[in-house]
Amino acid sequence: MAGAEDMNKYRSPLVSRYTSEEMSYNFSDKKKFITWRKLWIFLAKAEKALGLPITDAQIAEMESHAEDIDFAMAAEEERKLRHDVMAHVHTFAHCCPTAAPIIHLGATSCYVGDNTDLIALRDGFNILLPKLARVIDRLANFLEEYADLPTLGFTHFQPAQLTTVGKRACLWLQDLVMDVRNLERARDNLRFRGVKGTTGTQASFLQLFQGDHDKVEELDKMVTEMAGFKKAYLVTGQTYSRKVDIDCMSTLADLGASVYKICTDIHLLANLKEIEEPFEKEQIGSSAMPYKRNPMRAERCCSLARHLITLIADPLQTASVQWLERTLDDSANRRTFLPESFLAADIILSTLQNITEGLVVYPKVIETRIHNDLPFMATENIIMVMNNCFIYLKDFEFSLTTDECFQPSCSSPITAAVSVVKTFLAEEIRPLLEPYKANMDVKVELVL
């Protein structure tokens, strides 16, 4: 909860109200500036290993102050210099006087800026994926429990044919399975910017190493490995291609679309009184109508998913207007959409986990609706028999009892639906969840 002194200024509700501590920290100033210092340490270590006159004492001094950040001093330096990276170079140098001459040696601002963003993107995906896996696990348990519970299926939101509650949940789960694969692909495709110099030519580093191109290439490789990446982009301008941001944000927008569809379905089913999201004992549905049981969790997911989906427009437009080797009009924009996309995805998944852990099914209501519409669904069987009659007129006697009209409408779709659920669980879901087994028992504390 914010202190009284914070009530006079706007604070993003994604941070102040909803998102998890781990995702909030991932995009925090503290993590960003600590990562900058770590990157300067990686650079100094690699430069020393490749022969530049850097001492162990200088590196040790930098390591001892990696998290010792005077934020007030950095803010004052930035006010004077109008340059955030140089402000932090000066602040770091102040507590590391011996290492001051070699901090940021040969690098440009994007060495720390872009590489830190890539680390945050990678770490953000690593935070989201176990959460998405938990949602899939909870839904898998749900569809297994209700695999054979008949329910009225809808097309165009009109009664169509019977399915099962579990089979319908397979539709939700199938989309989330695609999202897991998309997020894993986006994360695994990420590369490091590495040490590329001012315009991507590595000219400053080539000068430091007196024209030894092999050492410059080795420097890039060493720093990339220290940062935990397998590869660096071979080609950059001053920045890595902003199409990387498009790829990452599009997977999150895609996830937003999946959650929006799932929670809209839950919203509709709540109105039909067939399925309901969790509702606490002392929860109030409405200030004026206490009898109401508003699906507020599903509505929150839809609301934030809508925000997440719209954010994809930012990286699309940003990538399209990057002039030549770079222009700075990407900076302020990316400071907004990169963290907000992950923050929104984070709270959406936490909320959806809470929903899927406590979904309530009302079989009697479902059964009543089936019986009300069953006579109409029987017409499909009548039509099928009549078609056969016309095709095999000489050999087929048209005869159909009431039981024959109605029973197949109940049994055939249900048998097929149960089979789909069992196959889907065995072939798709359980193998997909195997890498995330250690993360399955985590509970979420939902801020309502």
Rosetta blueprint (number, residue, H / E / L):
1 M L
2 A L
3 G L
4 A H
5 E H
6 D H
7 M L
8 N L
9 K L
10 Y L
11 R L
12 S L
13 P H
14 L H
15 V H
16 S H
17 R H
18 Y H
19 T L
20 S L
21 E H
22 E H
23 M H
24 S H
25 Y H
26 N H
27 F L
28 S L
29 D H
30 K H
31 K H
32 K H
33 F H
34 I H
35 T H
36 W H
37 R H
38 K H
39 L H
40 W H
41 I H
42 F H
43 L H
44 A H
45 K H
46 A H
47 E H
48 K H
49 A H
50 L L
51 G L
52 L L
53 P L
54 I L
55 T L
56 D H
57 A H
58 Q H
59 I H
60 A H
61 E H
62 M H
63 E H
64 S H
65 H L
66 A L
67 E L
68 D L
69 I L
70 D L
71 F H
72 A H
73 M H
74 A H
75 A H
76 E H
77 E H
78 E H
79 R H
80 K H
81 L H
82 R L
83 H L
84 D H
85 V H
86 M H
87 A H
88 H H
89 V H
90 H H
91 T H
92 F H
93 A H
94 H H
95 C H
96 C L
97 P L
98 T L
99 A L
100 A H
101 P H
102 I H
103 I L
104 H L
105 L L
106 G L
107 A L
108 T L
109 S H
110 C H
111 Y H
112 V H
113 G H
114 D H
115 N H
116 T H
117 D H
118 L H
119 I H
120 A H
121 L H
122 R H
123 D H
124 G H
125 F H
126 N H
127 I H
128 L H
129 L H
130 P H
131 K H
132 L H
133 A H
134 R H
135 V H
136 I H
137 D H
138 R H
139 L H
140 A H
141 N H
142 F H
143 L H
144 E H
145 E H
146 Y L
147 A L
148 D L
149 L L
150 P E
151 T E
152 L E
153 G E
154 F E
155 T E
156 H L
157 F L
158 Q E
159 P E
160 A E
161 Q E
162 L E
163 T E
164 T E
165 V H
166 G H
167 K H
168 R H
169 A H
170 C H
171 L H
172 W H
173 L H
174 Q H
175 D H
176 L H
177 V H
178 M H
179 D H
180 V H
181 R H
182 N H
183 L H
184 E H
185 R H
186 A H
187 R H
188 D H
189 N H
190 L L
191 R L
192 F E
193 R L
194 G L
195 V L
196 K L
197 G L
198 T L
199 T L
200 G L
201 T L
202 Q L
203 A H
204 S H
205 F H
206 L H
207 Q H
208 L H
209 F L
210 Q L
211 G L
212 D L
213 H H
214 D H
215 K H
216 V H
217 E H
218 E H
219 L H
220 D H
221 K H
222 M H
223 V H
224 T H
225 E H
226 M H
227 A L
228 G L
229 F L
230 K L
231 K L
232 A E
233 Y L
234 L L
235 V L
236 T L
237 G L
238 Q L
239 T L
240 Y L
241 S L
242 R L
243 K H
244 V H
245 D H
246 I H
247 D H
248 C H
249 M H
250 S H
251 T H
252 L H
253 A H
254 D H
255 L H
256 G H
257 A H
258 S H
259 V H
260 Y H
261 K H
262 I H
263 C H
264 T H
265 D H
266 I H
267 H H
268 L H
269 L H
270 A H
271 N H
272 L L
273 K L
274 E L
275 I E
276 E E
277 E L
278 P L
279 F L
280 E L
281 K L
282 E L
283 Q L
284 I L
285 G L
286 S L
287 S L
288 A L
289 M L
290 P L
291 Y L
292 K L
293 R L
294 N L
295 P L
296 M H
297 R H
298 A H
299 E H
300 R H
301 C H
302 C H
303 S H
304 L H
305 A H
306 R H
307 H H
308 L H
309 I H
310 T H
311 L L
312 I L
313 A H
314 D H
315 P H
316 L H
317 Q H
318 T H
319 A H
320 S H
321 V L
322 Q L
323 W L
324 L L
325 E L
326 R L
327 T L
328 L H
329 D H
330 D H
331 S H
332 A H
333 N H
334 R H
335 R H
336 T H
337 F H
338 L H
339 P H
340 E H
341 S H
342 F H
343 L H
344 A H
345 A H
346 D H
347 I H
348 I H
349 L H
350 S H
351 T H
352 L H
353 Q H
354 N H
355 I H
356 T H
357 E H
358 G L
359 L L
360 V E
361 V E
362 Y L
363 P H
364 K H
365 V H
366 I H
367 E H
368 T H
369 R H
370 I H
371 H H
372 N H
373 D H
374 L H
375 P H
376 F H
377 M H
378 A L
379 T H
380 E H
381 N H
382 I H
383 I H
384 M H
385 V H
386 M H
387 N H
388 N H
389 C H
390 F H
391 I H
392 Y L
393 L L
394 K L
395 D L
396 F L
397 E L
398 F L
399 S L
400 L L
401 T L
402 T H
403 D H
404 E H
405 C H
406 F H
407 Q H
408 P H
409 S H
410 C H
411 S H
412 S H
413 P H
414 I H
415 T H
416 A H
417 A H
418 V H
419 S H
420 V H
421 V H
422 K H
423 T H
424 F H
425 L H
426 A H
427 E H
428 E H
429 I H
430 R H
431 P H
432 L H
433 L H
434 E H
435 P H
436 Y H
437 K H
438 A H
439 N H
440 M L
441 D L
442 V L
443 K L
444 V L
445 E L
446 L L
447 V L
448 L L
